[in-house]
Amino acid sequence: MQKQKIRKDLAEMNLIFQYILAILGFSMIIVVHELGHFVFAKINKIFVEEFFLGMGPKILKFKSKSGTLWGLSAIPVGGYNKISGMDREEEIPDAAKNKAYYTKPFWVKFSVIFGGALMNIIFAIILIIVFFGMGIYMPTNTIDFIEKNSPAQEYGLSVNDKIIYLNDTQIKNWDDFSINVKKYPNEYVIFKVLRNGNELSIKVKLGVKENEGYLGISPKTEKTSLGLKGTLKESFKLVGNFIVTYFKLFGMLFTGKLPFSQARPVSPIGVVTIFQQSAAMGSQSFVLLVALVSLILGFSNLIPLLPLDGGHIIIMIIEAIRKKPVSKKAIQIYTNIGIIIFIALFMIGFIFDIIKPININNM
């Protein structure tokens, strides 16, 4: 009875830790985004009035030599920075106008706005490199499962057999096996396998599946180090594939080819739940999820709606073309449209997260 209570207490503590980690992971992505705006503002000599971690009442604060007020807010989620001159209604002394955002040329303002998304992308790439650097599970040339009534079963291959040759071709990994076995549909081949330290030769007539050779086995997987070159290659490959898929799915959603049920919005409750489930799967899975969400946040912030960064970029482009400011009324209308859309998406996501919570194991 005492052991059961201890196990229950440990499970509860572990769950609490996972939720704390989830909140920290989500917050880190937001802070990184704000840091991007901050860095490019500093590079372009624009005054940053405040940089705070968290939201709500300010509980700790100090002012640096540059005049920026740094601090910590009561609610430890996210963060923000206040850049001088981004609010068009802000009154700035004449002596400080040369350090105000609105007085800067187009490309400087663009870099400050785009810096948030760029930092999210850079952060994601770093985390993905860390993910692959931790090693990944890859299929091997050792048999883990044999299909019933398959050629592998019929001709006497066994679980744990390590396939080392197919005819005269050396088999070093699953890719070697898969590529070569497909070459011999409905033909006899000789497999050399290691079984309990002994080398055996087994003659097998392969089956046919989709006009390709077929044996009927599944491989064992093992964690493999990719090395620096392999890690970088797989990292940039994943980022590239993710970007292509993101925009493809976005287009499918707007053309109606992607059902809304498969692209449902997620509220902060759903986001934290996803992070918690990922943390429960282990540190490596958590690192990958933080990276992917950072990529999503970076690109999603470029959607051309206010108050997102993409909306600000659209206003900047219009003003650069017209060579005069967009009216306050037009900006307010544009902002209201964006806010209405985001409130609607938030409410839909919130309802879905309550009645049909996301389970990443089923995704």
Buried (B, 14 or more C-beta within 10 A) or exposed (E): EEEEEEEEEEEEEEEEEBBEBBBBBBBBBBBBBBBBBBBBBBEBEBBBBBBBBBBEEBEEEEEEEEEBBBBBBEEBBBBBBBBBBBEEEEEBEEEEEEBBBBBBEEEBBBBBBBBBBBBBBBBBBBBBBBBBBBBBEBBBBBBEEBBEEBBBBEBEBBEEBBBBBBEEEEBEEBEBBBEBBBBBBEEEBEBBBBBEEEEBEBEBEBBEEEEBBBBBBBBBBEEBEBEEEBBBEBBEEBBEEBEEEBEEBBEBBEEEEBEEEEEBBBBBBBBBBBBBBBBBBEEBBBBBBBBBBBBBBBBBBBBBBBEBBBBBBBBBEBBEEEEEEBEEEEBEEBBEEBEEEBEEBBEBBBEBBEEEEBEBEEE
